[in-house]
Amino acid sequence: MPEGLAQIGEVAERLGLSLRTIRHYEEVGLVVPARTQGGFRLYSEEHVQRLALIRRMKPLGFTLEEMRDLLEISDRLTRGDDDPGLLSRLQLFEKAVAERADKLREQLAMAREFAEQLRRQRLNVPKTASAR
């Protein structure tokens, strides 16, 4: 195997993604790995970083199209594209991430309150009721 390239299993293990998920991202064009003559997928560090970015976006509810858009922005900026529209689009993603993270924090706080309410309720149940 060429130096600096990894097979799909190694990438999956490194990122905590399933093989099926990585193949899906390939099918929809978010990542396009090289192939050996035998058809094995080979992932560069750039591919791994793209998949890591996708992995971070997924729990925040970004769509495949939004992922594709951010990857395009990132690719163009990496290549030195100085289109000012790219930075404004990137700022929109920054704002969306912050808003979605805030919403997740609120949901987590509600879940913790709920768990605490259930714990208190369980501790306050009379012994006779819990013995039934």
N, C-alpha and C positions, 0 to 999 in steps of 0.2 A: 504494500500500500504506500502511495506517495507520502512523503513527510509532511506533517501539518494537516493531514486530512483524517477524518474519523468516519467510521461506518455508523449507520443509523442506530444500532444498539448502544454504542458508546455515547452518542449524542443524547439518546433517550434517557440513559442512566444519569448522565451529567446534569440534565435539565429537569429531571423528574417528569418527563412527558412519556406518553405511550407511543409505541411504534405507529399505531393507527392514527394518532393525532398528528404526528410529524408527517405521515404520508398524506393526510388530509390537507395540511397546509401546503404541501407540494402540489396536490391536485388542483387547489384553488389559486396557485401561482404566487403564494406569499414567500416561498423559498424554493429555489431550483438548484438542487445539488448536482455536482458532476456525477458521471456514471463510469464505472469500469467497463472493460470490454464484455465482462460477464453480466453486466447490468446492475451491479451493486452500487448503491448510493454512496457518494463520498462528500462529506461536509467539511468545508473550510471553517476557520475561526469566524469569518464574516457570516457564514450561514448560521453558526451556533449563536452568534450575537443577535441575528435577526429573530431566531426562534426564541431567544431569551426575552426580547422585547415583546414579541407576540404573547408569550407566557405571562408577562406583567400586565398586558392590556386586557387579557381575557377575563380575569375576575372583576374588572372594573366595568364590564358590560360593553366594551367596544365591539362594533360589528366587524366582519371581515373586510368590508369596504373601508371602514375607518382605519383598520390596521394597514391595509394596502396603501392608503393615503399617507399615513405617517411614515411607513417604510420608504415611500417615494421621496418624501420630504427629506428624510434622513440620508438616503442615497445621494440625492442631489447636493445637499449641503456638504457631505463627505467629499464629493467630487469637486467642490469649490464653486458651485453655482452661487452667484451673488444676487439672484433674483430677490428683491425685498419682500415679495409676496410669500416666499418660503418662510421667512422669520415670523411674519404675522400669522401664517397658518400654524406654525409650531407653537406660537403663544396661545392660540385657541386650544390646542391640545393640552398645553400646560394648565390652562384654566379648567378644562373639562376634567382632567385628572384630579385637580384639587377639589372640585365640586363633588366628584364621585367618591373620593376618599372621605370627604366630610360626611356624605350620606352613609357610607359604610360604618364610620365611627358612631353615628347616631344609631344605626341599626344594632351595632354591637353593644352599645350602652343599653338599649331596650332589651336585648337578649339577656344581658347580665342582670338587669333588674328583674326580669321574668324568672330567671333561674333562682335568684335570691328569694323572690316571693314564694316559689314552690318549695324551696328549702325551709323557709320559716313555717310554711303551712304544714309540711311534713313533721317538723319538730314540735308543733303545737297540737298535733292530733292526740287525743286522749289514748292512753294505753289500751283500753278496751276496744277502741275502734281499729287500732292497728293489729290487734290479735285475731281479728275475724278472718 
